């Protein structure tokens, strides 16, 4: 089990890139943190979401 943006999922052992696809999130314009640490986009293919990890996915928003 992992927690993504406060919601529990049974996905574990998947890399961040796969997780984003499984969740149906558009990867453009987002940032990802794993257990409070930013995951660089270049590391999405090697960073594994493991049991009890907390993943935060945030979208950049423009405004004024």
C-alpha positions as CSV (number, residue, x, y, z in Angstrom):
1,X,0.0,0.0,0.0
2,X,1.1,3.5,-0.8
3,X,-0.6,6.9,-0.1
4,X,-1.0,9.3,-3.0
5,X,-2.2,12.8,-2.1
6,X,-3.8,11.4,1.0
7,X,-5.6,8.4,-0.7
8,X,-4.4,4.8,-0.1
9,X,-3.7,2.6,-3.2
10,X,-2.6,-1.0,-3.5
11,X,0.1,0.0,-6.0
12,X,3.6,-0.6,-4.7
13,X,6.8,-1.7,-6.3
14,X,6.1,0.5,-9.4
15,X,8.3,3.3,-10.5
16,X,6.9,6.9,-10.4
17,X,6.5,7.1,-14.1
18,X,4.3,3.9,-14.1
19,X,2.3,5.2,-11.1
20,X,1.5,8.5,-12.8
21,X,0.2,6.5,-15.8
22,X,-1.8,4.1,-13.6
23,X,-3.5,7.1,-12.0
24,X,-4.2,8.7,-15.3
25,X,-2.3,11.9,-14.5
26,X,-1.0,14.0,-17.3
27,X,2.7,14.2,-16.6
28,X,3.2,17.7,-18.1
29,X,3.3,20.5,-15.6
30,X,3.4,18.3,-12.4
31,X,5.9,17.8,-9.6
32,X,6.2,14.6,-7.5
33,X,7.5,14.2,-4.0
34,X,8.2,10.9,-2.3
35,X,8.2,10.9,1.5
36,X,8.7,14.7,1.5
37,X,11.6,14.7,-1.0
38,X,11.2,16.0,-4.5
39,X,11.7,13.4,-7.2
40,X,13.4,14.8,-10.2
41,X,11.7,14.1,-13.5
42,X,14.8,12.3,-14.7
43,X,14.5,9.9,-11.7
44,X,10.8,9.0,-12.4
45,X,11.9,5.9,-14.3
46,X,14.1,4.6,-11.4
47,X,12.4,5.8,-8.2
48,X,10.2,3.0,-6.8
49,X,7.0,3.7,-4.8
50,X,7.5,1.2,-2.0
51,X,5.2,0.0,0.8
52,X,3.9,2.8,3.0
53,X,5.5,5.5,0.9
54,X,3.7,8.9,0.8
55,X,3.6,10.3,-2.7
56,X,2.4,13.9,-3.4
57,X,1.6,14.9,-7.0
58,X,1.1,18.6,-7.5
59,X,0.2,20.6,-10.6
60,X,1.6,24.0,-11.4
61,X,-1.1,26.7,-11.7
62,X,-0.9,30.1,-13.2
63,X,-2.9,33.0,-11.8
64,X,-2.7,36.4,-10.5
